[in-house]
Amino acid sequence: MLSLDEEVRLYTTNAEREKCSLQATLFGIIVALDFLERAYVRDSISAAEYSPACTRLLSQYMTMLKLVKDSIPSIEVFMTRFRLDTPAALHRIKVGVPATVEHSSEAGPETGKWIAETTQNFITFMDALKLRLRAKDQLHPILQELVTGYARFKGSKEWEGRSRMVGWLITLNGMKASEELTEEQSRQLLFDVDYAYAEFFRSLSGDKNDRDDAFRAPSH
């Protein structure tokens, strides 16, 4: 007979414990995304604050969904199973990009894709630095992809962040494959990329003319 004072275990094996942990993380991401969406709609946060936070949560969601795909066939099934009432998060997950991108109709669908890709490249590179990756062969390919995507935007030529990142690309180009940045260099690089990241998202919340100019593809 089950005692009411007895602790109920959600798992009996390490595999089950890991499964529960992953599902709990996914649950938290969805709840956080729903709160973020509601805060943005209420003007509690700015577009510059909202966009990177939303993109990061969407990226984390995609990663977690891959890890639990064997037990969670769809996000709707997950929400039903755990009684999640988060319609704002569900909409954002289905759209796949922040509201600032979704509603930038003047820029067109291709630009929305560019913004999402560039944001993901920023996050990937900053995460690499935070994980203490220091060698040229670890950082150069990621930074090169970031700078290439960043350069798609016409307005980026005027952004200070671009010149900072190009400078670091030149620095890495001059290093041997196994050579590593110093701790001081790594901290400065993270600071410069974070600056460029914030500058990039400030362009999303600029006035309409500035935003259209920044998002217009460069002429060839």
C-alpha positions as CSV (number, residue, x, y, z in Angstrom):
1,M,0.0,0.0,0.0
2,L,1.3,3.4,-1.0
3,S,2.1,5.7,2.0
4,L,1.2,9.4,1.6
5,D,4.4,10.2,3.4
6,E,6.6,8.3,1.0
7,E,8.6,10.3,-1.6
8,V,7.4,9.6,-5.2
9,R,10.4,8.9,-7.5
10,L,10.0,10.1,-11.1
11,Y,12.7,7.8,-12.3
12,T,14.5,4.6,-11.3
13,T,17.4,4.7,-13.7
14,N,20.0,7.2,-14.8
15,A,18.5,7.3,-18.3
16,E,15.1,8.1,-16.9
17,R,16.6,10.8,-14.7
18,E,18.3,12.4,-17.7
19,K,15.0,12.3,-19.6
20,C,13.2,14.0,-16.8
21,S,15.9,16.6,-16.6
22,L,15.7,17.4,-20.3
23,Q,12.0,17.7,-20.2
24,A,12.1,20.0,-17.2
25,T,14.6,22.2,-19.1
26,L,12.3,22.3,-22.2
27,F,9.4,23.2,-19.9
28,G,11.3,26.1,-18.5
29,I,12.4,27.4,-21.9
30,I,8.8,27.4,-23.1
31,V,7.5,29.2,-20.0
32,A,10.3,31.8,-20.3
33,L,9.5,32.4,-23.9
34,D,5.9,32.9,-23.1
35,F,6.8,35.5,-20.5
36,L,9.1,37.2,-22.9
37,E,6.5,37.5,-25.6
38,R,3.9,38.9,-23.2
39,A,6.5,41.4,-21.9
40,Y,7.3,42.6,-25.4
41,V,3.6,43.0,-26.3
42,R,3.1,45.1,-23.2
43,D,6.1,47.3,-24.0
44,S,7.8,46.2,-20.8
45,I,11.0,45.6,-22.8
46,S,12.5,47.2,-25.9
47,A,13.0,45.6,-29.3
48,A,16.7,45.7,-28.7
49,E,16.3,43.7,-25.5
50,Y,13.7,41.4,-26.8
51,S,15.2,40.3,-30.1
52,P,18.4,38.6,-28.8
53,A,16.7,37.1,-25.8
54,C,14.0,35.6,-28.1
55,T,16.5,34.2,-30.6
56,R,18.5,32.6,-27.8
57,L,15.4,30.9,-26.3
58,L,14.3,29.7,-29.8
59,S,17.8,28.3,-30.3
60,Q,17.7,26.6,-26.9
61,Y,14.3,25.2,-27.7
62,M,15.5,23.7,-31.0
63,T,18.4,22.1,-29.2
64,M,16.3,20.6,-26.4
65,L,13.7,19.4,-28.9
66,K,16.3,17.3,-30.7
67,L,17.3,15.7,-27.3
68,V,13.8,14.7,-26.4
69,K,12.5,13.8,-29.8
70,D,12.2,10.1,-29.0
71,S,9.7,10.8,-26.2
72,I,8.1,14.0,-27.5
73,P,6.8,13.8,-31.0
74,S,5.6,17.4,-31.2
75,I,5.5,20.6,-29.1
76,E,1.7,20.4,-29.0
77,V,1.9,16.9,-27.4
78,F,4.4,18.2,-24.9
79,M,2.2,21.1,-23.9
80,T,-0.8,18.9,-23.6
81,R,1.0,16.3,-21.5
82,F,2.4,18.8,-19.0
83,R,-0.7,21.1,-19.2
84,L,1.2,24.1,-20.5
85,D,-1.1,27.0,-21.4
86,T,1.4,29.2,-23.3
87,P,-0.2,30.3,-26.6
88,A,2.3,33.2,-27.1
89,A,5.3,30.8,-26.8
90,L,3.6,28.3,-29.2
91,H,3.0,31.0,-31.8
92,R,6.6,32.2,-31.6
93,I,8.0,28.6,-31.8
94,K,5.9,28.0,-34.9
95,V,7.0,31.2,-36.6
96,G,10.6,30.5,-35.6
97,V,11.9,34.1,-35.5
98,P,11.4,37.0,-33.1
99,A,8.4,39.3,-33.6
100,T,10.8,42.1,-34.7
101,V,11.7,39.9,-37.7
102,E,8.2,38.5,-38.3
103,H,6.7,42.0,-38.6
104,S,9.5,43.6,-40.6
105,S,7.4,43.4,-43.7
106,E,9.2,46.1,-45.5
107,A,12.4,44.1,-45.4
108,G,10.9,41.0,-47.0
109,P,11.2,37.3,-46.1
110,E,14.8,37.0,-47.3
111,T,16.0,39.6,-44.8
112,G,14.1,37.9,-42.0
113,K,16.2,34.8,-42.8
114,W,19.4,36.9,-42.8
115,I,18.6,38.4,-39.4
116,A,17.9,35.0,-37.8
117,E,21.1,33.5,-39.3
118,T,23.2,36.4,-38.2
119,T,21.8,36.3,-34.7
120,Q,22.5,32.6,-34.4
121,N,26.1,33.2,-35.6
122,F,26.6,35.8,-32.9
123,I,25.2,33.5,-30.2
124,T,27.4,30.6,-31.4
125,F,30.6,32.6,-31.4
126,M,29.9,34.2,-28.0
127,D,29.1,30.8,-26.5
128,A,32.4,29.5,-27.9
129,L,34.3,32.2,-26.2
130,K,32.4,31.6,-22.9
131,L,33.3,27.9,-23.2
132,R,37.0,29.1,-23.2
133,L,37.8,28.1,-26.8
134,R,40.9,30.0,-27.7
135,A,42.7,28.4,-30.6
136,K,42.6,29.8,-34.1
137,D,41.3,26.7,-35.7
138,Q,38.4,26.7,-33.2
139,L,37.5,30.4,-33.5
140,H,38.4,31.5,-37.1
141,P,35.7,29.5,-39.0
142,I,32.9,30.7,-36.7
143,L,34.0,34.3,-36.8
144,Q,34.5,34.2,-40.5
145,E,30.9,33.0,-41.0
146,L,29.7,35.7,-38.6
147,V,31.5,38.5,-40.5
148,T,30.3,37.2,-43.8
149,G,26.7,37.1,-42.8
150,Y,27.0,40.5,-41.0
151,A,28.3,42.1,-44.2
152,R,25.1,41.3,-46.1
153,F,23.5,44.3,-44.5
154,K,24.2,47.5,-46.4
155,G,24.2,49.6,-43.2
156,S,26.8,47.4,-41.6
157,K,29.6,49.3,-43.3
158,E,28.8,52.2,-41.0
159,W,28.7,50.1,-37.8
160,E,31.7,50.2,-35.5
161,G,31.1,46.6,-34.5
162,R,31.9,45.4,-38.0
163,S,35.3,47.0,-38.1
164,R,36.1,45.5,-34.7
165,M,35.2,42.0,-35.9
166,V,37.1,42.4,-39.1
167,G,40.1,43.5,-37.0
168,W,39.9,40.3,-34.9
169,L,39.5,38.2,-38.1
170,I,42.8,39.7,-39.4
171,T,44.4,38.9,-36.0
172,L,43.3,35.3,-36.2
173,N,44.4,35.1,-39.8
174,G,47.9,35.9,-38.8
175,M,48.1,33.1,-36.2
176,K,49.1,29.5,-36.6
177,A,46.2,27.0,-36.4
178,S,47.1,25.7,-33.0
179,E,48.0,29.1,-31.6
180,E,45.7,30.5,-28.9
181,L,44.5,33.9,-27.9
182,T,45.5,35.1,-24.4
183,E,43.0,35.4,-21.6
184,E,43.1,39.2,-22.1
185,Q,42.6,39.0,-25.8
186,S,39.7,36.6,-25.4
187,R,38.0,38.9,-22.9
188,Q,38.4,41.9,-25.3
189,L,37.1,39.8,-28.2
190,L,34.0,38.9,-26.3
191,F,33.5,42.5,-25.3
192,D,33.8,43.6,-29.0
193,V,31.5,41.0,-30.3
194,D,29.0,41.7,-27.6
195,Y,29.2,45.4,-28.6
196,A,28.6,44.5,-32.3
197,Y,25.7,42.2,-31.2
198,A,24.0,45.0,-29.3
199,E,24.6,47.5,-32.2
200,F,23.1,45.0,-34.7
201,F,19.9,44.8,-32.6
202,R,19.7,48.5,-32.1
203,S,19.3,48.7,-35.9
204,L,16.1,46.6,-35.5
205,S,14.5,49.2,-33.4
206,G,15.7,52.3,-35.3
207,D,13.4,54.5,-37.4
208,K,11.8,53.1,-40.5
209,N,14.2,54.8,-43.0
210,D,17.3,53.7,-41.2
211,R,16.0,50.2,-40.8
212,D,15.1,49.9,-44.5
213,D,18.5,51.2,-45.5
214,A,20.3,48.7,-43.2
215,F,18.3,45.8,-44.4
216,R,18.5,46.5,-48.1
217,A,20.8,44.0,-49.8
218,P,24.1,45.5,-51.1
219,S,24.2,46.3,-54.8
220,H,26.6,44.2,-56.9
